Amino acid sequence: MTAQPRGIVAPVPRAARKGRPRGLGRFGLTPYLFLAPAFVVYAAFLLYPLGRAVQISLYDWDGLSLATFVGLDNYVDVLTDERLRESFWHALVLIFFFSVLPLCIGLVLAALLVRAQVRGLPFFRTVVFLPQVIAMVVVAVAWRQIYAPDGPLNGVLDAVGLGSLTRAWLGDFTWTLPAVGFVGTWVSTGLVTVLLMAGMARVPQDLYEAATLDGAGAVRTFFAISVPSVRAEIVVALTLTIIAALKTFDLVYVTTRGGPGTSTTVPSYEVYRRAFMEGRVGSAAAVAVVLTILIFGINLLVNRIGERER
């Protein structure tokens, strides 16, 4: 019998190779068995309800009587209904208040708190993050009182001689949507700031010292070092806040209920109104499906841009 040279692996007999499933690799089905329980839970609580929503959106149904199949008519209604188009536009406007504005404020606050090495930093971090802890319904009730005609905001404007700027903030067709959006800015800024502070805290101080020795000022250092160092955190912050902006419901419901008129209607509120107030469950499901696709598409775009920048 000829000895096998050292360092050379003997070929596996063809008969032995036939027993191994092709394409399953060394471990076979074992990884999929470990993933199965999590996938079952994911499918039961997310994929199945989503599939049911898509199915319901193809029917004309009031939630009680027999449903009538209408195909894509509900989706045509989403595209042609002026009220629905207006609600989606309002949701896009809220992205500015929930995402863009908090990101700009959060970058400045995070840079100041980290670079200035403020004493009691954990306390300031907790204070900034506090709006995220409070339930949105409580926030909405509080800000509804602030925006009231006889509320604190108008009282302060009167006290400083700006009485001409006072108004019924939640009853003005022009200012109601920005007023609601500013509440989102107040809530989201804390989350964005804490995320960015965590990213900036990892930046070596040597980089800032080298930039200072090269003659870079605070503004140039901010844009050259601080902002590029938190690109991953910016993507996470935008993802979370964009989702919050597009699916906001409780804030609008408590403060304005879509009014005055339709000036603050948003898709989530339209889903509630059509399903529970008008009994048009199929149409509401179609709005929800379109909103889900919009959220997925915008966040996919944000993440793709973030990965390309990195």
N, C-alpha and C positions, 0 to 999 in steps of 0.2 A: 504494500500500500504506500503510495507516494505521499510524503509529508507536505503540508501546505506551507508555502513560504511565509515567513513572519511579515506582518504589515499588510497582507493582502487578504481581503475578506472573501470567503468562499461564496459563490453565487447561491441564492436561495433556490431550491428545486422548484420546478414549475408546479408540481403537485401541492407544495406548501403555499405557493403564492395564490393559488385558486381559492384557498380558504379565507383570505382576507378581503373584506368588502372594498371594492374600488371606490376611491374618493372620500373615504371616511378617515383616512390617516391612521396614525398609530393607536389612538385611543378609541376609535370606532364611534359608537353612539353615546359614550359616557358624558362628554360635554353637554350634549343636547338634553340628556336626562337631568343634569344639574340645572339647566336653564328652564326646564319645563314648568316647575311650580311657579316661578316668577312670571313666566309668559302666560300661564293660565289665569293668574290674578290680574295681570295687565289686560288680557283679552276680555275677562269678565266685567271689569269695571271701567274700561275705556273703549276698547274696540267694539264690543257688542252694543253699548249705548250709542256710539257714533254710527254704527251700521243701522241701528233702528231709527235714528234721526234721519238718515238718508232715505230709508224706506218710507217713513211717514211723510217726508217732504214731497213725495210723488203722489200724494192723495189729498183730496179735499175732505177734511175731517174736522168735526167740532169737538172731538174728544169723548162723545157719548154715543152717537148714532153710528150706523154703518158708514164706512169710508168709501169714497168714490175715486177711482184711479183717474188722475188727470195728467200724468206724465210730467213733463217739464214746465207746465203752465205756472206753477208757483215760482219757479226760477225766472221765468219771463216777467212775472209780476215784480220780482225784486229789482230787475233791471229797468223796468219801465215806470214803476211807481215813484213819483216825484218826492213823496215823503220819505221813502226808503233811501233814495239816492241822497237826500239831504242829511239823513241820519248817518250814513257812512261818511259823508264829508265832515260832519261834526266830529266823528271819531278820529278822523285823520288830523283835524285841528287840535284835538286833545293830546295827540302824540307830542306836539310842540310843548305843551304845558307839563305833561307827565314825564317826558323823556329828554327833549333837547334842552329846555331851560334848566331842569335839575342837573343835567350833565355839566352845563357851563358853570353853574353855581357850585356844584360839588367839586369840580376840578380846582377852583380857586380856594374853597374852604379847606379841602384836603391838603393842598400845597401849603397853605398858611399854618394849619395845625401841625403838620409833620415837620416842615422846614423850620418853623419858628421855635419848635420844641417847647410848646406851651406847657406850663406846669398844670398838673391836674388833667392831663389829656384824657384818661379814662372817663372822667366826669363829663367833659365836653362831648366825647364820643357818644356817651349814653344820652345826653340831652338832645343831640342832633338826631339820634336814631329813634327817639321817643315816639314821634308820629306814626312810625311803622307798627308800634305795639298796640296803639289804640284802635279799636274797631272802627271801621269806616262809617258805620251808622252813627256812632257817637261823634265822630269828626264832622259828619254832615249836619247833625243837629246843632253842634257848637257854631259852625260857620254860618248856618242859617240865621242864628241869633246875631252874629257879628254883622252880617249883611242886611239886617232888618232896617227899615227906614229910621227907626229910633234907636238903632244899635250902636255899638262902640265905634265902628268905622266912621259913620257919619258924624258921630259926636266928636271924634278927634279932628276930622276935617273942619268942622265948625269952630273948634277951639283954636286952630292954627290959622284961621282966617281964610279957609278955602271952602266956605259954605256953598259956593257956586258949583262945586264938584259933587256935592251930595246928591244921591239918587236912590231909588229903590233898586238895588243892585240885582236882585233876583227877579225883578219885574220889568226890566228894561230890555227891549229886543236886541239892542246893540251890545250891551255889557254883560248879559247873563252868562253867555257861553265862556267868555274870558274869566268871569268871576268864578264859575264852577271849575274851570281849568286851573286857576290859581290855587285852589284847594288841593288839586292833584300835585301841583308843584311843591306845596308845603309838605305833603305826605312823602313824595318820592325823593326829595332832596336828601333826607337823612340816610336812606338806604344807599343812594349813589355815593354820598360822601364817605360812608364807612367802607364801602367796597374799594373806593379809590385810595383811601388812607392805608388800607391793608397792602395795596400794591406799591404805593410810594414808600412805605416803611421798609421794603426790601431793597430799595436802591442804595448801593454803597455810597457812603458820604464822600469817598475819594473822588467820585465823578463830579460832585458839586464843588469840591475844593479845587479840582483841576480847572473846572469852568471859571471859577472865580479868579484863579491865577492868570487865566487867559484873557481876563478883562470882560467876561460875560456878566451882564447885569441880571437882576432878578427875573425880568420878563423873558429875556433870551434863554436863561436857564430853565424857566418853566416850560417853554415850548420845545427846547432842544433835549431836555433830559426827563422832566417830570411826566409830561404828556406821553411821549413814546414808551415810557416804562410801564404804563398801565393800560396798554392796548387791550390785553385780555380782559381786564376788569371793566373797561369801557364797553366791550361787546356784551359781557354778562349784564351790566347795568342797563344797557339799551334793550336787551332781550326781555328782562323782567319788567321794565317800565312800559315798553310798547305793549306787552300783553295786558298789563294793568289798564292802560289807556283804552285799548280797543274793547275790552270786556267789561268796562266799568258800568255798573247798574245801580248799586245801592246809593252812591253819591248823587246821581241824577234823580233817582226816585224820591229820596228824602228831601232834597233841596228844591227841585223845580217840577218834578214829574213831567219832564219834557217841555215845559212851557218857559216863558209865555208863548202861546201858539205852539209852534214846532221848533223854536229856536235852540232848544237843547236836547232834542231827541237824539238818541244814539241806538245802534243796532240791538244791543242787549235789552234796552227798554222797549224797543219795537217787538222783540220776541215775546216779552211779558205781556204787552198790550194786546197783541194779536192772539196769543194763546189763551189768556185768562180773562180778558175783557171783551174780546170780540168773538171768541170761540173758533178761531181760524188756526187750528193746531198745525195743519199741513203747511200753511204759509209761514207760520212762525218757525217751523223746523227748517224750511228752506232758507230763511234769513240766518238761522243759527249755523247752517252748513256753510253758507257763503262767508259768514264772519270767521268761521274756523279756517277756511281756506285762505282768507286774507291775512289772518294772524300768522299762519304757518308760512305763507309766502314772504311776508315782510321780514319775519325773523330769520328765515333761511337766507334772504338777501343780506341782512345785517351780519350774520355769521360768516357767509362766504366772503364778504368784503373784509371782515376782521381777519380771517385766515390769510387772505391774499396780502394784507398789509404786513402780517407777521412773517 
